[in-house]
Amino acid sequence: MKLTNHPALLEQLAASHALGTLRGGARRRFEALARDSVTIRTQALLWQERLASLTELQPSEAPSANVWKRIANAVENERQKSRAAPPAPKASAPRGVSAWWRGAAAAGALATVAGLVVGVQQHRQLGEQVSQLAQTSRQNAELAQAREALAQQNTELLAQLKAQPDIAYVAVLADGKFNASMLVTFDARQQALVLKRVGAYQEAADKSLQLWALPESGGPTSLGVLDGQAQMRLVANDQQVRATPALAISLEPKGGVREGGPTGPVLFSGRVLTTR
């Protein structure tokens, strides 16, 4: 099955990869396909961009300073309860007691011991049941808190996804060794190209990167000069991007080239893909 022919499945796998829920062999196969397909890499980068801020949603919380004190008090109470009372002095049997009475007394003592053993066992079982109930109650409370936190995160995630720009086109610009360096998206709602650096390349202070549209016929057309920031926006329109099958970035003198085509080397290029 060719994954790019199934957009819904591709988007689901890219979202799971960004969330970290795609694991094991499935994650390795997805990453192997992404290395060979610009479309799959694009979806993976888009979902990573959408979910990048989710790590800041859950605030950290330090435990109370009284936790250890309560634990120490509970342990001390258990020690006091488990201390055995000192044994009572054994009374000598009065003289003249018959063998029958001694046998009866011994039987009564055995019955008392048996009753104590049974009582201790029942007390221990009751304590274990109470402990299990308390543990189950704590687990249920933790599960309820986890479900509430998950519902809150889902609500915030849906709100963030709705606030995302209307991305109609996307391009991953890479070098000759297929190393991605620039992610370019077209926001149809804002009529703007959004460029984000995803590689480590940084031009010198006396140089500028310039973005070019590569139409099917005719020479390259400049779409704007990039500054040194990690992300920037360039004004564009839907018709202009729709007529551009590919984009390229060249290295130019400071401020870029005002007329004609690129004068410096073309560092990165990639095809423009539609997301609809």
ROKOLVO-492687 format. One record per residue (C-alpha): x, y, z; residue in three letters. Coordinates in nm, 2 decimals, m for minus. Example, Ala and Ser with C-alpha at 12.3 -4.5 7.8 and 13.67 -1.06 7.14 Angstrom:
# ROKOLVO-492687
NODE     xx     yy     zz zaba
NODE   1.23  m0.45   0.78  ALA
NODE   1.37  m0.11   0.71  SER
***
This chain:
# ROKOLVO-492687
NODE     xx     yy     zz zaba
NODE   0.00   0.00   0.00  MET
NODE   0.13   0.34  m0.10  LYS
NODE   0.09   0.57   0.20  LEU
NODE   0.07   0.89   0.00  THR
NODE  m0.25   0.76  m0.17  ASN
NODE  m0.43   0.75   0.16  HIS
NODE  m0.42   1.11   0.30  PRO
NODE  m0.64   1.04   0.61  ALA
NODE  m0.41   0.75   0.72  LEU
NODE  m0.10   0.95   0.65  LEU
NODE  m0.23   1.24   0.86  GLU
NODE  m0.32   1.00   1.14  GLN
NODE   0.03   0.84   1.14  LEU
NODE   0.20   1.18   1.13  ALA
NODE  m0.01   1.30   1.43  ALA
NODE   0.07   0.98   1.62  SER
NODE   0.44   1.02   1.54  HIS
NODE   0.44   1.38   1.67  ALA
NODE   0.25   1.29   1.98  LEU
NODE   0.49   1.00   2.05  GLY
NODE   0.22   0.73   2.05  THR
NODE   0.36   0.57   1.73  LEU
NODE   0.62   0.33   1.87  ARG
NODE   0.83   0.02   1.79  GLY
NODE   0.83  m0.11   1.43  GLY
NODE   0.55   0.11   1.32  ALA
NODE   0.75   0.42   1.41  ARG
NODE   1.06   0.30   1.24  ARG
NODE   0.87   0.21   0.92  ARG
NODE   0.71   0.56   0.92  PHE
NODE   1.04   0.73   0.96  GLU
NODE   1.19   0.51   0.68  ALA
NODE   0.91   0.62   0.45  LEU
NODE   0.95   0.98   0.55  ALA
NODE   1.32   0.97   0.45  ARG
NODE   1.21   0.87   0.10  ASP
NODE   0.90   1.08   0.05  SER
NODE   0.88   1.46   0.06  VAL
NODE   0.50   1.44   0.12  THR
NODE   0.53   1.22   0.43  ILE
NODE   0.82   1.43   0.57  ARG
NODE   0.59   1.74   0.52  THR
NODE   0.31   1.59   0.71  GLN
NODE   0.54   1.49   0.99  ALA
NODE   0.69   1.84   1.02  LEU
NODE   0.35   2.00   1.01  LEU
NODE   0.22   1.79   1.30  TRP
NODE   0.54   1.86   1.49  GLN
NODE   0.49   2.23   1.44  GLU
NODE   0.12   2.21   1.55  ARG
NODE   0.20   2.02   1.87  LEU
NODE   0.52   2.19   1.96  ALA
NODE   0.36   2.41   2.23  SER
NODE   0.17   2.13   2.41  LEU
NODE   0.47   2.06   2.63  THR
NODE   0.40   2.39   2.81  GLU
NODE   0.03   2.32   2.89  LEU
NODE   0.09   2.10   3.20  GLN
NODE   0.24   2.30   3.49  PRO
NODE   0.48   2.12   3.73  SER
NODE   0.37   2.08   4.10  GLU
NODE   0.60   2.01   4.39  ALA
NODE   0.48   1.78   4.67  PRO
NODE   0.38   1.92   5.01  SER
NODE   0.65   1.97   5.26  ALA
NODE   0.44   1.78   5.52  ASN
NODE   0.44   1.45   5.32  VAL
NODE   0.74   1.30   5.49  TRP
NODE   0.62   1.41   5.83  LYS
NODE   0.29   1.24   5.78  ARG
NODE   0.47   0.92   5.67  ILE
NODE   0.69   0.92   5.97  ALA
NODE   0.39   0.97   6.20  ASN
NODE   0.21   0.68   6.04  ALA
NODE   0.51   0.45   6.08  VAL
NODE   0.55   0.54   6.45  GLU
NODE   0.18   0.47   6.51  ASN
NODE   0.22   0.13   6.35  GLU
NODE   0.52   0.05   6.57  ARG
NODE   0.33   0.14   6.89  GLN
NODE   0.04  m0.08   6.79  LYS
NODE   0.27  m0.38   6.71  SER
NODE   0.45  m0.37   7.04  ARG
NODE   0.36  m0.68   7.25  ALA
NODE   0.25  m0.64   7.61  ALA
NODE   0.49  m0.79   7.88  PRO
NODE   0.39  m1.15   7.97  PRO
NODE   0.20  m1.20   8.29  ALA
NODE   0.36  m1.41   8.57  PRO
NODE   0.26  m1.77   8.56  LYS
NODE   0.06  m1.88   8.87  ALA
NODE   0.13  m2.21   9.02  SER
NODE  m0.15  m2.46   9.04  ALA
NODE  m0.29  m2.51   9.39  PRO
NODE  m0.22  m2.83   9.56  ARG
NODE  m0.48  m3.10   9.55  GLY
NODE  m0.61  m3.01   9.21  VAL
NODE  m0.73  m3.33   9.04  SER
NODE  m0.60  m3.46   8.71  ALA
NODE  m0.94  m3.40   8.56  TRP
NODE  m0.93  m3.03   8.65  TRP
NODE  m0.58  m2.99   8.52  ARG
NODE  m0.69  m3.15   8.19  GLY
NODE  m0.99  m2.92   8.17  ALA
NODE  m0.78  m2.62   8.24  ALA
NODE  m0.53  m2.72   7.97  ALA
NODE  m0.81  m2.77   7.72  ALA
NODE  m0.95  m2.43   7.81  GLY
NODE  m0.61  m2.27   7.76  ALA
NODE  m0.57  m2.44   7.42  LEU
NODE  m0.92  m2.31   7.32  ALA
NODE  m0.82  m1.96   7.43  THR
NODE  m0.49  m1.97   7.22  VAL
NODE  m0.68  m2.10   6.92  ALA
NODE  m0.93  m1.82   6.96  GLY
NODE  m0.65  m1.57   6.98  LEU
NODE  m0.49  m1.71   6.66  VAL
NODE  m0.81  m1.70   6.47  VAL
NODE  m0.87  m1.34   6.59  GLY
NODE  m0.52  m1.23   6.49  VAL
NODE  m0.57  m1.38   6.14  GLN
NODE  m0.91  m1.22   6.10  GLN
NODE  m0.77  m0.88   6.21  HIS
NODE  m0.48  m0.92   5.96  ARG
NODE  m0.72  m1.01   5.68  GLN
NODE  m0.94  m0.72   5.77  LEU
NODE  m0.64  m0.49   5.76  GLY
NODE  m0.54  m0.62   5.42  GLU
NODE  m0.89  m0.56   5.29  GLN
NODE  m0.90  m0.21   5.42  VAL
NODE  m0.56  m0.14   5.27  SER
NODE  m0.68  m0.28   4.93  GLN
NODE  m0.99  m0.07   4.94  LEU
NODE  m0.79   0.24   5.02  ALA
NODE  m0.55   0.17   4.74  GLN
NODE  m0.84   0.11   4.50  THR
NODE  m0.99   0.44   4.61  SER
NODE  m0.67   0.63   4.55  ARG
NODE  m0.63   0.46   4.20  GLN
NODE  m0.99   0.56   4.11  ASN
NODE  m0.92   0.92   4.22  ALA
NODE  m0.60   0.93   4.02  GLU
NODE  m0.78   0.79   3.72  LEU
NODE  m1.05   1.05   3.75  ALA
NODE  m0.79   1.33   3.77  GLN
NODE  m0.61   1.18   3.47  ALA
NODE  m0.94   1.17   3.27  ARG
NODE  m1.01   1.53   3.36  GLU
NODE  m0.66   1.64   3.27  ALA
NODE  m0.69   1.45   2.93  LEU
NODE  m1.02   1.61   2.86  ALA
NODE  m0.88   1.96   2.93  GLN
NODE  m0.58   1.89   2.71  GLN
NODE  m0.81   1.77   2.43  ASN
NODE  m1.02   2.09   2.46  THR
NODE  m0.70   2.30   2.45  GLU
NODE  m0.57   2.10   2.16  LEU
NODE  m0.89   2.14   1.96  LEU
NODE  m0.88   2.52   2.03  ALA
NODE  m0.52   2.54   1.91  GLN
NODE  m0.60   2.34   1.59  LEU
NODE  m0.89   2.56   1.51  LYS
NODE  m0.67   2.86   1.55  ALA
NODE  m0.41   2.72   1.31  GLN
NODE  m0.37   2.90   0.97  PRO
NODE  m0.55   2.77   0.66  ASP
NODE  m0.25   2.60   0.50  ILE
NODE  m0.32   2.53   0.14  ALA
NODE   0.03   2.46   0.01  TYR
NODE   0.35   2.34   0.16  VAL
NODE   0.71   2.28   0.05  ALA
NODE   1.01   2.13   0.22  VAL
NODE   1.33   2.28   0.07  LEU
NODE   1.64   2.06   0.11  ALA
NODE   2.00   2.06  m0.01  ASP
NODE   2.15   1.82  m0.26  GLY
NODE   2.19   1.55   0.01  LYS
NODE   1.81   1.57   0.09  PHE
NODE   1.87   1.74   0.42  ASN
NODE   1.57   1.96   0.50  ALA
NODE   1.66   2.32   0.57  SER
NODE   1.34   2.53   0.52  MET
NODE   0.97   2.45   0.57  LEU
NODE   0.75   2.68   0.36  VAL
NODE   0.37   2.69   0.40  THR
NODE   0.11   2.91   0.23  PHE
NODE  m0.16   3.05   0.46  ASP
NODE  m0.46   3.10   0.23  ALA
NODE  m0.64   3.29   0.50  ARG
NODE  m0.37   3.55   0.55  GLN
NODE  m0.24   3.53   0.18  GLN
NODE   0.12   3.49   0.31  ALA
NODE   0.41   3.25   0.28  LEU
NODE   0.55   3.14   0.62  VAL
NODE   0.91   3.02   0.61  LEU
NODE   1.06   2.84   0.91  LYS
NODE   1.42   2.72   0.93  ARG
NODE   1.45   2.36   1.02  VAL
NODE   1.81   2.30   0.95  GLY
NODE   2.14   2.44   1.09  ALA
NODE   2.24   2.65   0.79  TYR
NODE   2.31   3.02   0.87  GLN
NODE   2.42   3.27   0.61  GLU
NODE   2.71   3.51   0.67  ALA
NODE   2.65   3.86   0.78  ALA
NODE   2.73   4.00   0.44  ASP
NODE   2.50   3.76   0.26  LYS
NODE   2.12   3.71   0.22  SER
NODE   1.90   3.42   0.13  LEU
NODE   1.65   3.49  m0.15  GLN
NODE   1.33   3.28  m0.23  LEU
NODE   1.25   3.21  m0.59  TRP
NODE   0.94   3.07  m0.76  ALA
NODE   1.03   2.82  m1.04  LEU
NODE   0.74   2.82  m1.29  PRO
NODE   0.69   2.55  m1.55  GLU
NODE   0.79   2.80  m1.82  SER
NODE   1.00   3.11  m1.80  GLY
NODE   1.27   3.22  m1.56  GLY
NODE   1.27   3.22  m1.18  PRO
NODE   1.07   3.49  m1.01  THR
NODE   1.18   3.64  m0.68  SER
NODE   0.93   3.60  m0.39  LEU
NODE   1.14   3.79  m0.14  GLY
NODE   1.46   3.82   0.06  VAL
NODE   1.49   3.63   0.39  LEU
NODE   1.63   3.79   0.70  ASP
NODE   1.83   3.60   0.96  GLY
NODE   1.53   3.51   1.18  GLN
NODE   1.42   3.15   1.25  ALA
NODE   1.07   3.23   1.10  GLN
NODE   0.94   3.50   0.88  MET
NODE   0.64   3.58   0.65  ARG
NODE   0.64   3.69   0.29  LEU
NODE   0.33   3.84   0.11  VAL
NODE   0.20   3.61  m0.17  ALA
NODE  m0.13   3.53  m0.33  ASN
NODE  m0.31   3.20  m0.40  ASP
NODE  m0.29   3.23  m0.78  GLN
NODE   0.08   3.30  m0.77  GLN
NODE   0.16   2.99  m0.55  VAL
NODE  m0.08   2.77  m0.74  ARG
NODE   0.11   2.84  m1.06  ALA
NODE   0.45   2.76  m0.90  THR
NODE   0.54   2.39  m0.91  PRO
NODE   0.87   2.43  m0.72  ALA
NODE   1.06   2.68  m0.49  LEU
NODE   1.43   2.74  m0.45  ALA
NODE   1.66   2.95  m0.23  ILE
NODE   1.98   3.10  m0.35  SER
NODE   2.27   3.27  m0.16  LEU
NODE   2.30   3.64  m0.27  GLU
NODE   2.48   3.96  m0.17  PRO
NODE   2.33   4.14   0.13  LYS
NODE   1.98   4.26   0.04  GLY
NODE   1.93   4.02  m0.24  GLY
NODE   1.90   4.06  m0.62  VAL
NODE   1.65   4.32  m0.74  ARG
NODE   1.63   4.23  m1.11  GLU
NODE   1.68   3.91  m1.31  GLY
NODE   1.74   3.57  m1.16  GLY
NODE   1.97   3.42  m0.90  PRO
NODE   2.34   3.53  m0.92  THR
NODE   2.47   3.30  m0.64  GLY
NODE   2.45   2.93  m0.58  PRO
NODE   2.11   2.76  m0.53  VAL
NODE   2.13   2.61  m0.18  LEU
NODE   1.79   2.45  m0.13  PHE
NODE   1.49   2.35  m0.35  SER
NODE   1.17   2.15  m0.33  GLY
NODE   0.84   2.09  m0.49  ARG
NODE   0.52   2.27  m0.39  VAL
NODE   0.25   2.03  m0.26  LEU
NODE  m0.12   2.10  m0.21  THR
NODE  m0.27   1.99   0.13  THR
NODE  m0.63   1.97  m0.01  ARG
***
